[in-house]
Amino acid sequence: MSLQSFLLDRRAGWRLDPSVCIGVQTTHGPLTLSPQPAAAQALTDPAGSFGGLSLPSGVAAGPHGELLVLDQSGHRVLRYDPGTRPFGPLGCLTSNPPLVGGATGIAVSGPGDVILADPVNRRVLVISGDGRGVRAVLGPLSARPGEPPVISCPDWVIPEGGVHTEPRWPDGDLAPWAPIAVAAGATRIAVLDAARAVIVLFDQFGRWCVTADGSGPELPPLVDPTALAVDRRGQIYVLESGKATVRQLDADGVAVTDIDPPEPYRDDFRPVMVAVDATGRLCVSDEAGCMMLGAPEDLQACESGLEGKVSGLAFDHAGNPVLVDKSQQCLVRLSDGGGYPRTGEARTEPLDSGWTARVWHRIELTACIPAGTSVRIDTLTAEAAFDADTVSALPANRWVRGPEFHC
C-alpha cells in the first residue's frame, strides 16, 4: 500500500494560510517566531536630559548615523550624535528660527541635506547638512497630477482690524500646495501635498520630476494621505487617514498594491507614521505605538511598549526603529530583533491526501526548540477542503489537540 505525504519546508513551501498566521514568519526559511523590538530606550544626552525638546514632531536619520529631530515649539532642528550623545541645534536655524516656520515634516537626503515640509508657509526647505545655509526653497507652487508645478504667488493684504499683512492665496488651478510630509531616498525627494492629495517628486537637488495622484491599475487615487516613506530603490509607501492599509507606489508614483496589516490589527489599526530602512524593511505605527514591522510582504504585528503619543518614526543606521514620544517629549529607540512574542500560531492550507475517508496518521517534525519553549500541532480532518472563514467558525472540539513538545 502506498502512502501519500506532504513535505513542508522552505524549498517545498509552507502552504500557510496568511490570514491565520500570527507572530510567526518564514522569511529566512524555517518557520519561526517573528523577531520583535525587545526594549524601548529613551535617548538622552550625557546629563540625562532629552535635549530640551518641547514639541518634537519628526525624526530622520543622517548619513553618518546622526538623528535629526524637528522641534516645532522651539522652531528648531536638533542633531543627536549617538556616539557622543549631545543634542545640538542645526546652525542656520539657530540664527534665524522663523525659517522653520510651521514645519511638520523632516527628512534627510542622500547627500545629507535636511529637508523640511512647511504647510503654513507653503514651501519645502532644503538646508545643508552642516547647517550653514539654505540650499533651495521649493514653493509656494501649485501641483497638479501629470503636470509640471507652477509658482503660486499670494497677494499681501492687511486684514480688517489687523496691523500686519497676510497672504491671500489664489483659488482654482493656481491654489498653492500644502506640503505636510516629506521623505527622501534613491536620489529622490517625495513631498506629500495635502491640498490636492498628490505626491510631488523632485531629484535631490530640488528639480521637479513628476506629480502623481498615487493611482494605478485597479487602484484609485490617494484620499487624504498623511505620511510617506521612500526606500533605496525609490519605491514610495503612503498612509491614508482612516485606512489600515499602506499604499505602495513605484518610483514614478504609480500604485503597485495596498499592503494589508496582519492579524490582529486588520480591522482597527489606524497607522499615522511609516518608515523604511536600508534593507527595505517597513515599520508602521499608530499614535499609541502599536506597530507593524518586517518586509512589505511579511509584516508582523508588534508592540513598542510606549504609552505616549507617537509623532515621528525613522530607522537608525543599525536598523532599529526610533520613535518620537510626543507626550514624554523625547526620542525612543527600540532595540530590534532581541525579543519574540510569547506565542505564535500558523495554520496550513488544506492538504489533500487523495484518499477518501483516510485520516492523516503521522506528522514528522524536524525542529530546533530553544529552552523554555514548546511546540504543539493540532489537526483537523474533513472530506472536503474548507475555506479560512469556515475553519475559523468551527468549534474547538473539531480539532484533534496534539501533544506539546517541550524543551
DOVO-572200 format. One record per residue (C-alpha): residue number from 1; residue in three letters; z, x, y. Coordinates in nm, 3 decimals. Example, Ala and Ser with C-alpha at 12.3 -4.5 7.8 and 13.67 -1.06 7.14 Angstrom:
BEGIN
R  pos  code       up     east    north
R    1   ALA    0.780    1.230   -0.450
R    2   SER    0.714    1.367   -0.106
This chain:
BEGIN
R  pos  code       up     east    north
R    1   MET    0.000    0.000    0.000
R    2   SER   -0.098    0.142    0.337
R    3   LEU    0.136    0.122    0.632
R    4   GLN    0.040    0.056    0.993
R    5   SER    0.212    0.279    1.251
R    6   PHE    0.207    0.341    1.624
R    7   LEU    0.274    0.670    1.797
R    8   LEU    0.418    0.651    2.146
R    9   ASP    0.431    0.975    2.344
R   10   ARG    0.272    1.137    2.647
R   11   ARG   -0.057    1.202    2.466
R   12   ALA   -0.095    0.870    2.286
R   13   GLY    0.053    0.679    2.580
R   14   TRP    0.381    0.496    2.610
R   15   ARG    0.228    0.148    2.642
R   16   LEU    0.515    0.034    2.863
R   17   ASP    0.534   -0.296    3.046
R   18   PRO    0.574   -0.177    3.409
R   19   SER    0.745   -0.499    3.517
R   20   VAL    1.045   -0.427    3.293
R   21   CYS    1.082   -0.052    3.333
R   22   ILE    1.396    0.010    3.537
R   23   GLY    1.539    0.354    3.609
R   24   VAL    1.301    0.539    3.376
R   25   GLN    0.988    0.748    3.419
R   26   THR    0.714    0.912    3.211
R   27   THR    0.570    1.127    3.492
R   28   HIS    0.618    1.461    3.313
R   29   GLY    0.553    1.346    2.959
R   30   PRO    0.867    1.230    2.778
R   31   LEU    1.041    0.903    2.854
R   32   THR    1.340    0.995    3.071
R   33   LEU    1.577    0.851    3.326
R   34   SER    1.441    0.884    3.678
R   35   PRO    1.599    1.157    3.893
R   36   GLN    1.776    1.014    4.195
R   37   PRO    1.943    1.153    4.504
R   38   ALA    2.282    1.272    4.393
R   39   ALA    2.481    1.306    4.714
R   40   ALA    2.450    1.242    5.086
R   41   GLN    2.539    1.533    5.313
R   42   ALA    2.574    1.495    5.688
R   43   LEU    2.403    1.781    5.874
R   44   THR    2.638    1.942    6.124
R   45   ASP    2.646    2.244    6.350
R   46   PRO    2.892    2.531    6.278
R   47   ALA    3.161    2.346    6.476
R   48   GLY    3.126    2.042    6.252
R   49   SER    2.970    1.814    6.514
R   50   PHE    2.650    1.614    6.486
R   51   GLY    2.484    1.790    6.781
R   52   GLY    2.584    1.527    7.036
R   53   LEU    2.334    1.270    6.909
R   54   SER    2.386    0.939    7.086
R   55   LEU    2.097    0.719    6.969
R   56   PRO    1.894    0.906    6.702
R   57   SER    1.582    0.714    6.612
R   58   GLY    1.348    0.950    6.430
R   59   VAL    1.323    1.279    6.244
R   60   ALA    1.039    1.512    6.143
R   61   ALA    1.019    1.846    5.961
R   62   GLY    0.872    2.150    6.135
R   63   PRO    0.652    2.421    5.978
R   64   HIS    0.939    2.670    5.938
R   65   GLY    1.192    2.436    5.779
R   66   GLU    1.348    2.315    6.104
R   67   LEU    1.417    1.946    6.167
R   68   LEU    1.325    1.772    6.495
R   69   VAL    1.537    1.472    6.592
R   70   LEU    1.441    1.215    6.855
R   71   ASP    1.750    1.111    7.052
R   72   GLN    1.646    0.805    7.254
R   73   SER    1.960    0.760    7.457
R   74   GLY    1.972    1.126    7.554
R   75   HIS    1.599    1.131    7.640
R   76   ARG    1.556    1.448    7.439
R   77   VAL    1.440    1.606    7.117
R   78   LEU    1.685    1.829    6.931
R   79   ARG    1.584    2.103    6.691
R   80   TYR    1.810    2.165    6.389
R   81   ASP    1.785    2.500    6.212
R   82   PRO    1.917    2.463    5.852
R   83   GLY    1.982    2.838    5.838
R   84   THR    2.197    2.895    6.144
R   85   ARG    2.280    2.523    6.175
R   86   PRO    2.271    2.480    6.553
R   87   PHE    2.128    2.177    6.733
R   88   GLY    1.916    2.293    7.027
R   89   PRO    1.708    2.093    7.277
R   90   LEU    1.331    2.127    7.297
R   91   GLY    1.272    2.330    7.613
R   92   CYS    1.036    2.139    7.841
R   93   LEU    1.207    1.808    7.766
R   94   THR    1.539    1.953    7.884
R   95   SER    1.397    2.039    8.225
R   96   ASN    1.213    1.705    8.250
R   97   PRO    1.393    1.430    8.048
R   98   PRO    1.167    1.147    8.178
R   99   LEU    0.887    1.297    7.967
R  100   VAL    1.050    1.139    7.661
R  101   GLY    1.028    0.801    7.834
R  102   GLY    1.062    0.522    7.580
R  103   ALA    0.954    0.727    7.278
R  104   THR    1.017    0.557    6.943
R  105   GLY    0.827    0.781    6.701
R  106   ILE    0.819    1.154    6.629
R  107   ALA    0.602    1.378    6.409
R  108   VAL    0.513    1.746    6.378
R  109   SER    0.151    1.858    6.336
R  110   GLY    0.028    2.137    6.112
R  111   PRO    0.033    2.400    6.390
R  112   GLY    0.389    2.293    6.474
R  113   ASP    0.328    2.078    6.783
R  114   VAL    0.580    1.797    6.837
R  115   ILE    0.420    1.454    6.881
R  116   LEU    0.598    1.162    7.047
R  117   ALA    0.482    0.800    7.048
R  118   ASP    0.592    0.620    7.365
R  119   PRO    0.510    0.246    7.372
R  120   VAL    0.685    0.197    7.709
R  121   ASN    0.451    0.434    7.892
R  122   ARG    0.161    0.351    7.654
R  123   ARG    0.099    0.714    7.562
R  124   VAL    0.135    0.983    7.296
R  125   LEU    0.261    1.326    7.400
R  126   VAL    0.161    1.645    7.217
R  127   ILE    0.421    1.912    7.301
R  128   SER    0.402    2.277    7.199
R  129   GLY    0.639    2.360    6.917
R  130   ASP    0.814    2.627    7.122
R  131   GLY    0.895    2.364    7.385
R  132   ARG    0.717    2.544    7.666
R  133   GLY    0.497    2.258    7.776
R  134   VAL    0.284    1.952    7.707
R  135   ARG   -0.047    2.031    7.536
R  136   ALA   -0.203    1.685    7.563
R  137   VAL   -0.137    1.329    7.676
R  138   LEU   -0.317    1.063    7.471
R  139   GLY   -0.344    0.738    7.662
R  140   PRO   -0.293    0.494    7.809
R  141   LEU   -0.601    0.367    7.629
R  142   SER   -0.746    0.062    7.464
R  143   ALA   -0.814    0.096    7.090
R  144   ARG   -1.037   -0.148    6.902
R  145   PRO   -1.135   -0.115    6.533
R  146   GLY   -1.456    0.081    6.480
R  147   GLU   -1.494    0.170    6.848
R  148   PRO   -1.404    0.481    7.047
R  149   PRO   -1.098    0.422    7.266
R  150   VAL   -1.142    0.368    7.638
R  151   ILE   -0.900    0.451    7.918
R  152   SER   -0.678    0.162    8.026
R  153   CYS   -0.562    0.202    8.386
R  154   PRO   -0.297   -0.020    8.546
R  155   ASP   -0.270   -0.147    8.899
R  156   TRP    0.056   -0.047    9.061
R  157   VAL    0.233   -0.331    9.237
R  158   ILE    0.574   -0.390    9.392
R  159   PRO    0.727   -0.695    9.221
R  160   GLU    0.883   -0.968    9.433
R  161   GLY    1.230   -0.863    9.533
R  162   GLY    1.172   -0.514    9.395
R  163   VAL    1.155   -0.171    9.551
R  164   HIS    0.969    0.049    9.304
R  165   THR    0.612   -0.003    9.193
R  166   GLU    0.549   -0.125    8.840
R  167   PRO    0.228   -0.110    8.634
R  168   ARG    0.022   -0.424    8.589
R  169   TRP   -0.193   -0.366    8.285
R  170   PRO   -0.535   -0.523    8.235
R  171   ASP   -0.591   -0.803    7.982
R  172   GLY   -0.856   -0.856    7.717
R  173   ASP   -1.057   -0.567    7.580
R  174   LEU   -0.901   -0.321    7.824
R  175   ALA   -0.542   -0.415    7.741
R  176   PRO   -0.357   -0.093    7.655
R  177   TRP   -0.228    0.011    7.319
R  178   ALA    0.142    0.018    7.221
R  179   PRO    0.194    0.335    7.013
R  180   ILE    0.521    0.268    6.828
R  181   ALA    0.495    0.524    6.547
R  182   VAL    0.314    0.848    6.474
R  183   ALA    0.258    1.068    6.169
R  184   ALA    0.073    1.393    6.104
R  185   GLY   -0.087    1.558    5.802
R  186   ALA   -0.408    1.726    5.683
R  187   THR   -0.513    1.825    6.041
R  188   ARG   -0.486    1.459    6.147
R  189   ILE   -0.257    1.270    6.383
R  190   ALA   -0.219    0.899    6.298
R  191   VAL   -0.091    0.665    6.569
R  192   LEU    0.024    0.311    6.494
R  193   ASP   -0.083    0.070    6.769
R  194   ALA    0.136   -0.241    6.758
R  195   ALA   -0.067   -0.420    7.026
R  196   ARG   -0.374   -0.463    6.804
R  197   ALA   -0.226   -0.373    6.462
R  198   VAL   -0.459   -0.077    6.415
R  199   ILE   -0.434    0.289    6.314
R  200   VAL   -0.586    0.535    6.562
R  201   LEU   -0.668    0.874    6.409
R  202   PHE   -0.702    1.195    6.608
R  203   ASP   -0.750    1.554    6.499
R  204   GLN   -0.464    1.798    6.552
R  205   PHE   -0.600    1.885    6.897
R  206   GLY   -0.596    1.523    7.017
R  207   ARG   -0.966    1.442    6.974
R  208   TRP   -1.035    1.088    6.856
R  209   CYS   -1.169    1.047    6.502
R  210   VAL   -1.157    0.678    6.405
R  211   THR   -0.982    0.349    6.478
R  212   ALA   -0.919    0.129    6.172
R  213   ASP   -0.754   -0.206    6.107
R  214   GLY   -0.637   -0.098    5.760
R  215   SER   -0.859   -0.340    5.570
R  216   GLY   -1.059   -0.257    5.259
R  217   PRO   -1.229   -0.411    4.956
R  218   GLU   -1.039   -0.733    4.881
R  219   LEU   -0.757   -0.627    5.116
R  220   PRO   -0.708   -0.792    5.458
R  221   PRO   -0.640   -0.611    5.789
R  222   LEU   -0.287   -0.499    5.864
R  223   VAL   -0.048   -0.760    6.007
R  224   ASP    0.242   -0.642    6.224
R  225   PRO    0.254   -0.280    6.097
R  226   THR    0.580   -0.100    6.174
R  227   ALA    0.579    0.252    6.023
R  228   LEU    0.344    0.504    5.866
R  229   ALA    0.321    0.843    5.696
R  230   VAL    0.034    1.084    5.620
R  231   ASP    0.014    1.320    5.322
R  232   ARG   -0.156    1.659    5.299
R  233   ARG   -0.481    1.502    5.177
R  234   GLY   -0.492    1.272    5.478
R  235   GLN   -0.400    0.955    5.288
R  236   ILE   -0.203    0.712    5.500
R  237   TYR    0.087    0.489    5.394
R  238   VAL    0.175    0.192    5.615
R  239   LEU    0.460   -0.059    5.617
R  240   GLU    0.420   -0.414    5.749
R  241   SER    0.702   -0.625    5.885
R  242   GLY    0.844   -0.868    5.630
R  243   LYS    0.648   -0.725    5.336
R  244   ALA    0.785   -0.534    5.040
R  245   THR    0.458   -0.356    4.963
R  246   VAL    0.325   -0.027    5.100
R  247   ARG   -0.040   -0.030    5.211
R  248   GLN   -0.223    0.288    5.105
R  249   LEU   -0.526    0.391    5.313
R  250   ASP   -0.773    0.673    5.262
R  251   ALA   -0.825    0.949    5.519
R  252   ASP   -1.059    0.724    5.722
R  253   GLY   -0.814    0.435    5.740
R  254   VAL   -0.981    0.219    5.471
R  255   ALA   -0.737    0.031    5.246
R  256   VAL   -0.713    0.155    4.888
R  257   THR   -0.433   -0.055    4.744
R  258   ASP   -0.100   -0.225    4.807
R  259   ILE    0.183   -0.046    4.627
R  260   ASP    0.441   -0.287    4.486
R  261   PRO    0.809   -0.196    4.478
R  262   PRO    0.977   -0.157    4.138
R  263   GLU    1.241   -0.384    3.996
R  264   PRO    1.500   -0.480    4.112
R  265   TYR    1.354   -0.459    4.465
R  266   ARG    1.040   -0.664    4.406
R  267   ASP    1.146   -0.988    4.574
R  268   ASP    1.379   -0.900    4.860
R  269   PHE    1.301   -0.539    4.955
R  270   ARG    1.203   -0.506    5.324
R  271   PRO    1.127   -0.139    5.398
R  272   VAL    1.130   -0.003    5.753
R  273   MET    1.075    0.372    5.701
R  274   VAL    0.829    0.573    5.492
R  275   ALA    0.778    0.947    5.440
R  276   VAL    0.570    1.167    5.210
R  277   ASP    0.639    1.525    5.103
R  278   ALA    0.409    1.821    5.037
R  279   THR    0.351    1.717    4.675
R  280   GLY    0.252    1.360    4.765
R  281   ARG    0.583    1.205    4.664
R  282   LEU    0.681    0.896    4.863
R  283   CYS    1.019    0.788    4.994
R  284   VAL    1.055    0.436    5.131
R  285   SER    1.378    0.296    5.274
R  286   ASP    1.506   -0.027    5.418
R  287   GLU    1.762   -0.039    5.700
R  288   ALA    2.056   -0.044    5.459
R  289   GLY    1.945    0.273    5.277
R  290   CYS    1.806    0.112    4.962
R  291   MET    1.518    0.338    4.868
R  292   MET    1.210    0.384    4.653
R  293   LEU    1.134    0.742    4.552
R  294   GLY    0.859    0.903    4.346
R  295   ALA    0.484    0.930    4.304
R  296   PRO    0.296    0.634    4.459
R  297   GLU    0.205    0.504    4.114
R  298   ASP    0.557    0.550    3.977
R  299   LEU    0.808    0.458    4.248
R  300   GLN    1.165    0.423    4.128
R  301   ALA    1.450    0.230    4.287
R  302   CYS    1.748    0.433    4.402
R  303   GLU    2.040    0.417    4.644
R  304   SER    2.106    0.658    4.930
R  305   GLY    2.477    0.584    4.935
R  306   LEU    2.464    0.518    5.310
R  307   GLU    2.644    0.224    5.463
R  308   GLY    2.483    0.258    5.805
R  309   LYS    2.155    0.166    5.966
R  310   VAL    1.860    0.390    5.876
R  311   SER    1.634    0.457    6.176
R  312   GLY    1.443    0.766    6.064
R  313   LEU    1.316    0.929    5.746
R  314   ALA    1.148    1.259    5.653
R  315   PHE    1.139    1.521    5.379
R  316   ASP    1.271    1.870    5.440
R  317   HIS    1.087    2.176    5.305
R  318   ALA    1.287    2.168    4.983
R  319   GLY    1.169    1.813    4.911
R  320   ASN    1.499    1.647    4.995
R  321   PRO    1.490    1.315    5.183
R  322   VAL    1.652    1.335    5.528
R  323   LEU    1.761    1.007    5.689
R  324   VAL    1.880    0.919    6.037
R  325   ASP    2.203    0.721    6.017
R  326   LYS    2.191    0.532    6.345
R  327   SER    2.534    0.373    6.311
R  328   GLN    2.709    0.708    6.248
R  329   GLN    2.474    0.890    6.491
R  330   CYS    2.389    1.172    6.254
R  331   LEU    2.136    1.320    6.013
R  332   VAL    2.199    1.286    5.641
R  333   ARG    2.030    1.494    5.371
R  334   LEU    2.010    1.361    5.017
R  335   SER    2.028    1.631    4.750
R  336   ASP    1.732    1.524    4.540
R  337   GLY    1.700    1.538    4.165
R  338   GLY    2.066    1.611    4.090
R  339   GLY    2.162    1.264    3.974
R  340   TYR    2.043    0.985    3.746
R  341   PRO    2.105    0.610    3.722
R  342   ARG    2.383    0.504    3.487
R  343   THR    2.139    0.304    3.275
R  344   GLY    1.766    0.267    3.231
R  345   GLU    1.550    0.017    3.045
R  346   ALA    1.191    0.038    2.922
R  347   ARG    1.001   -0.229    2.730
R  348   THR    0.678   -0.167    2.544
R  349   GLU    0.379   -0.396    2.541
R  350   PRO    0.321   -0.588    2.214
R  351   LEU    0.248   -0.357    1.920
R  352   ASP    0.031   -0.547    1.669
R  353   SER    0.061   -0.420    1.311
R  354   GLY   -0.235   -0.625    1.196
R  355   TRP   -0.029   -0.766    0.907
R  356   THR    0.067   -1.135    0.902
R  357   ALA    0.437   -1.213    0.854
R  358   ARG    0.517   -0.842    0.834
R  359   VAL    0.829   -0.713    1.012
R  360   TRP    0.850   -0.364    1.155
R  361   HIS    1.095   -0.183    0.933
R  362   ARG    1.132    0.169    1.069
R  363   ILE    1.149    0.346    1.403
R  364   GLU    1.144    0.723    1.416
R  365   LEU    1.275    0.883    1.735
R  366   THR    1.232    1.240    1.849
R  367   ALA    1.466    1.294    2.142
R  368   CYS    1.690    1.530    2.330
R  369   ILE    2.006    1.333    2.416
R  370   PRO    2.237    1.507    2.666
R  371   ALA    2.611    1.499    2.610
R  372   GLY    2.779    1.179    2.720
R  373   THR    2.467    0.963    2.689
R  374   SER    2.328    0.724    2.430
R  375   VAL    2.001    0.555    2.333
R  376   ARG    1.954    0.209    2.181
R  377   ILE    1.632    0.044    2.063
R  378   ASP    1.619   -0.336    2.037
R  379   THR    1.323   -0.509    1.867
R  380   LEU    1.155   -0.849    1.881
R  381   THR    0.906   -0.969    1.618
R  382   ALA    0.667   -1.262    1.664
R  383   GLU    0.344   -1.393    1.510
R  384   ALA    0.161   -1.375    1.845
R  385   ALA    0.176   -1.150    2.147
R  386   PHE    0.400   -1.284    2.424
R  387   ASP    0.336   -1.214    2.791
R  388   ALA    0.608   -1.049    3.001
R  389   ASP    0.733   -1.378    3.150
R  390   THR    0.772   -1.538    2.807
R  391   VAL    0.960   -1.239    2.672
R  392   SER    1.194   -1.238    2.972
R  393   ALA    1.273   -1.607    2.918
R  394   LEU    1.369   -1.562    2.552
R  395   PRO    1.737   -1.593    2.463
R  396   ALA    1.925   -1.277    2.376
R  397   ASN    1.962   -1.381    2.011
R  398   ARG    1.586   -1.348    1.958
R  399   TRP    1.626   -0.972    1.985
R  400   VAL    1.750   -0.756    1.699
R  401   ARG    2.000   -0.519    1.852
R  402   GLY    1.956   -0.166    1.726
R  403   PRO    2.224    0.095    1.667
R  404   GLU    2.326    0.325    1.951
R  405   PHE    2.268    0.696    1.912
R  406   HIS    2.545    0.887    2.092
R  407   CYS    2.583    1.249    2.182
